[in-house]
Amino acid sequence: MKIIIIGAQAAGASAAAKAKRRDPNATIRIYEKSDIVSFGACGLPYFIGNHFGDENEMISRTPEQFAKDGIEIKTLHEVIAIDPKLKKITIRDIKSNNCFDDDYDKLLIAVGATPIIPPLENHQLENIFTLRNMYDGLAIKNALTNRQNSNIVVIGGGYIGLEITESLVALNKNVKLIQLDERVLVDAFDPELTQIIEETLKQHCDLHLQERVQGFEGDHKVTHVITNKAKYPADIVIIATGVKPNSELYKDLDLETLSNGAIVIDSYGKTNIADIYAAGDCVALYHRVSQSMTYIPLATGANKLGKVVGDNLAGGNNQFPGTLGTSALRVFDIEAGRTGLTEQQAIQAAIPYKTVIVKDKNHSNYVAGQTSVIAKLIYHAETRVLLGGQLAGGSGAALRTNSLATAIWANMKIDELAMMDFLYAPPFSRPWDILNIAGGIAK
Ligand SMILES: Cc1cc2nc3c(=O)[nH]c(=O)nc-3n(C[C@H](O)[C@H](O)[C@H](O)COP(=O)(O)OP(=O)(O)OC[C@H]3O[C@@H](n4cnc5c(N)ncnc54)[C@H](O)[C@@H]3O)c2cc1C
């Protein structure tokens, strides 16, 4: 069995490791166009914020460690064509610029995603960055070491925009966060939650909502950001306006995709082309609540689907159970987590729903550190089965989302939360946890 994998980060590396464990005799070769493998981009905002100094801490395994396990990784090799009929691929060796072919029994496309750069005038000026890979992180960190670079504009109020804002403020930079929509985290959280996050953001940075960046000014280096409302000085700009699948490689194949190029797969990770599988940020995942294929580019899905597909590449018969899009972030002193559908997503999915909102405290008042927490739960109007939930507040808010994810995964009804045996001890919760209360008062 000869397995070829394109891309050596979360999805590709997980798949390779699992495939080798299932079939130690399989030939497994990964082609990776960068010189870095098994990289955890999730650490980048904290690397930039000086939570740690060694960028190699974001790398799980080196090519040499993979080689010891019998997995060959060819870095600085870009796959430039796939021929599904002949079951071969064409590769360009980036160092020598030579091209050659390789064949496969099974192929995994794990080419990930790339930042979306809106059509902004002069976006190629120096000190304008996106944040995706280690070199982006190193370049931003290097630019930040110049103390004169004090005015930073972050474009985009999604997860990465907010996480990097927190890190930059901690470095004593003046941060302006510009968001096109009327609120931050618009795809992940409902307004009741984003309002709290925005209040916190406003205490630490200059938040501009409903403002459109049009371009940049500067000679070689950026000096100003131009929006539809004003012109702001900027020494560094970070564009964090979402990602799109790296579909260039496969766009001319007859692969079924979503409109953004995300590959549609079945529960085994197979595409509609024989012996070609896909995983990670280049695929659409099955959403367990909306029961539709959805683009949710997260490490959680990339690792899990990668593992399932790795097993199947080597002869297994494993199924990916789907996603709830469970995710969380910290924004200064607020934690926020979400899982399943938001109210907006329930509307889009045409699911009849009800909501319950509870404002409570994270734990007992006589233990230091008591803070407010808000929970919003969405449930089916007729069956009362949980559809989604979000929490925001102080310590303990984000991890409660995992309890909700478990309940949604198990198709539990909102009412079952009322008597759920959640833990109680004064430093962690109150005798009736916020999720107990939500279950108890849901109409
Ligand atoms: C700043 C930041 C913070 C994040 N935080 C979180 C978080 O807290 N939680 C979470 O769940 N997720 C988080 N994510 C998302 C997570 O990092 C991604 O979901 C994950 O990295 C996806 O892995 P992947 O293997 O699918 O793709 P990628 O990491 O994009 O890797 C794909 C690889 O394929 C290679 N490649 C592409 N085309 C070719 C080709 N033609 N030939 C050869 N190689 C090719 C690329 O060079 C790349 O190395 C974060 C992402 C970023 C950028």
The ligand as a Tripos MOL2 file, in Angstrom:
@<TRIPOS>MOLECULE
LIG
   53    58     1     0     0
SMALL
NO_CHARGES

@<TRIPOS>ATOM
      1 C1         -3.4470   32.3400   14.6450 C.3       1 LIG1
      2 C2         -4.2810   31.0940   14.6250 C.ar      1 LIG1
      3 C3         -4.8730   30.6380   15.7950 C.ar      1 LIG1
      4 C4         -5.6530   29.4920   15.7780 C.ar      1 LIG1
      5 N1         -6.2200   29.0780   16.9490 N.ar      1 LIG1
      6 C5         -6.9670   27.9520   16.9560 C.ar      1 LIG1
      7 C6         -7.5300   27.4800   18.1740 C.ar      1 LIG1
      8 O1         -7.3440   28.0750   19.2490 O.2       1 LIG1
      9 N2         -8.2870   26.3460   18.1310 N.ar      1 LIG1
     10 C7         -8.4970   25.6590   16.9630 C.ar      1 LIG1
     11 O2         -9.1760   24.6250   16.9840 O.2       1 LIG1
     12 N3         -7.9660   26.0870   15.7920 N.ar      1 LIG1
     13 C8         -7.2130   27.2070   15.7610 C.ar      1 LIG1
     14 N4         -6.6440   27.6290   14.5820 N.ar      1 LIG1
     15 C9         -6.9090   26.8770   13.3240 C.3       1 LIG1
     16 C10        -5.9190   25.7340   13.1330 C.3       1 LIG1
     17 O3         -4.6140   26.2070   13.2270 O.3       1 LIG1
     18 C11        -6.1660   25.1030   11.7660 C.3       1 LIG1
     19 O4         -7.4830   24.6130   11.7620 O.3       1 LIG1
     20 C12        -5.2090   23.9610   11.4650 C.3       1 LIG1
     21 O5         -3.9000   24.4180   11.4060 O.3       1 LIG1
     22 C13        -5.5560   23.3180   10.1190 C.3       1 LIG1
     23 O6         -4.6150   22.3420    9.8130 O.3       1 LIG1
     24 P1         -4.5100   21.7550    8.3330 P.3       1 LIG1
     25 O7         -3.5080   20.6540    8.3920 O.co2     1 LIG1
     26 O8         -5.8340   21.4540    7.7860 O.co2     1 LIG1
     27 O9         -4.0060   22.9620    7.4300 O.3       1 LIG1
     28 P2         -2.7460   23.9220    7.4220 P.3       1 LIG1
     29 O10        -2.2620   24.1900    8.8030 O.co2     1 LIG1
     30 O11        -3.1590   25.0710    6.5760 O.co2     1 LIG1
     31 O12        -1.6260   23.0710    6.6650 O.3       1 LIG1
     32 C14        -1.7180   22.7410    5.3190 C.3       1 LIG1
     33 C15        -0.3170   22.5160    4.7940 C.3       1 LIG1
     34 O13        -0.3950   22.1290    3.4360 O.3       1 LIG1
     35 C16         0.6950   22.6870    2.7440 C.3       1 LIG1
     36 N5          0.3520   22.7650    1.3270 N.ar      1 LIG1
     37 C17        -0.6240   23.5170    0.7560 C.ar      1 LIG1
     38 N6         -0.6490   23.3210   -0.5760 N.ar      1 LIG1
     39 C18         0.3280   22.4360   -0.8450 C.ar      1 LIG1
     40 C19         0.7980   21.8420   -2.0510 C.ar      1 LIG1
     41 N7          0.2260   22.1180   -3.2210 N.pl3     1 LIG1
     42 N8          1.8400   20.9880   -1.9740 N.ar      1 LIG1
     43 C20         2.4210   20.6920   -0.7760 C.ar      1 LIG1
     44 N9          2.0120   21.2260    0.3860 N.ar      1 LIG1
     45 C21         0.9710   22.0790    0.3560 C.ar      1 LIG1
     46 C22         0.8650   24.0500    3.3640 C.3       1 LIG1
     47 O14         2.1930   24.5190    3.1740 O.3       1 LIG1
     48 C23         0.5450   23.7760    4.8200 C.3       1 LIG1
     49 O15         1.7050   23.5430    5.5700 O.3       1 LIG1
     50 C24        -5.8490   28.7770   14.5660 C.ar      1 LIG1
     51 C25        -5.2410   29.2260   13.3850 C.ar      1 LIG1
     52 C26        -4.4600   30.3650   13.4090 C.ar      1 LIG1
     53 C27        -3.8100   30.8300   12.1320 C.3       1 LIG1
@<TRIPOS>BOND
     1     1     2 1
     2     2     3 ar
     3     2    52 ar
     4     3     4 ar
     5     4     5 ar
     6     4    50 ar
     7     5     6 ar
     8     6     7 ar
     9     6    13 1
    10     7     8 2
    11     7     9 ar
    12     9    10 ar
    13    10    11 2
    14    10    12 ar
    15    12    13 ar
    16    13    14 ar
    17    14    15 1
    18    14    50 ar
    19    15    16 1
    20    16    17 1
    21    16    18 1
    22    18    19 1
    23    18    20 1
    24    20    21 1
    25    20    22 1
    26    22    23 1
    27    23    24 1
    28    24    25 2
    29    24    26 1
    30    24    27 1
    31    27    28 1
    32    28    29 2
    33    28    30 1
    34    28    31 1
    35    31    32 1
    36    32    33 1
    37    33    34 1
    38    33    48 1
    39    34    35 1
    40    35    36 1
    41    35    46 1
    42    36    37 ar
    43    36    45 ar
    44    37    38 ar
    45    38    39 ar
    46    39    40 ar
    47    39    45 ar
    48    40    41 1
    49    40    42 ar
    50    42    43 ar
    51    43    44 ar
    52    44    45 ar
    53    46    47 1
    54    46    48 1
    55    48    49 1
    56    50    51 ar
    57    51    52 ar
    58    52    53 1
@<TRIPOS>SUBSTRUCTURE
     1 LIG1         1 GROUP 0 **** ****
